[in-house]
Amino acid sequence: MRVYLYDNQPGDCRLLHDSETELRINHLSILGILYYSFPPWSPSSSSAIEELASTREYANRDEITISADAMGAAYEEKIKMFFEEHMHEDEEIRYILAGNGFFDVRDADDKWTRIQAGPADLLVLPAGIYHRFTLDEANYLKAMRLFQNQPKWAALNRSEETEKNEVRKKYMDAVQTGRFAG
């Protein structure tokens, strides 16, 4: 995994968009993002995932393959939808099994932090954080999604309404008061 500031330059979102400003992994914890590394090829990873799921009360999971072959005609539209800035009222948990992608998250200064994720990376994005996702140029990713309740993916695109959302306000309060730092 690699963490850096997004360069905000125009162009294909699947490119690196590397500002050459590297960030430390602890930058993610300040934003409430949890990071784990569980190599899918390691026998101990399965039990580690089970332990994490139990501890964080993730009752359900599924696997998703994002590629033109897997998604057919809906692929380009899905990629555009994933890259729209949005938030969720629940945590977003993604465990990358194969391929690579980018999670862009807004920091406290409303700048984009880019997380380049690949196999073994497990990210927990807190409820209320603005983010977006895209693949890299290989256009392929397989991931496990974990859910506390029934599987759902309800994106709330950034708007004046989401700024008033109680989950968003709770998230921003935690960031601004340093409750995630540590």
KALIN-V803246 format. One line per field, one symbol per residue. ss: DSSP state (H for helix, E for strand, - for the rest). phi: phi as a letter, one per 20 degrees, with the letter a starting at -180 (. if undefined). burial: + if it has 16 or more other C-alpha atoms within 10 Angstrom, else -. Layout:
# KALIN-V803246
ss: ???
phi: ???
burial: ???
This chain:
# KALIN-V803246
ss: -EEEEE-----------EEEEE---HHHHH---EEEE-----HHHHHHHHHHHHH----EEEEEEEEHHHHHHHHHHHHHHH---EE----EEEEEEEE-EEEEEE-----EEEEEE---EEEEE-----EEEEE----EEEEEEEE--------EE--HHHHH-HHHHHHHHHHH------
phi: .ccbffelefpgfeefleemdfceffgfffeneeccccggeegffffffffffffemeecbbccddafffdmfegfffgfffeffbccecgddcdeebnbbcddceefemeedddedbgnecddefgnefbbbbeefflbbcbeddcfcfgbbdedfgaffffeffffffffffffemfefq
burial: +-+++++-----++--+-------+--++++++++-++++--------+---+----+--+---+++-------+---+-+++++++++++++++++++++++++++----+++++++++++++++++++++++++--++++++++++-------++----+----++--++-++----+--
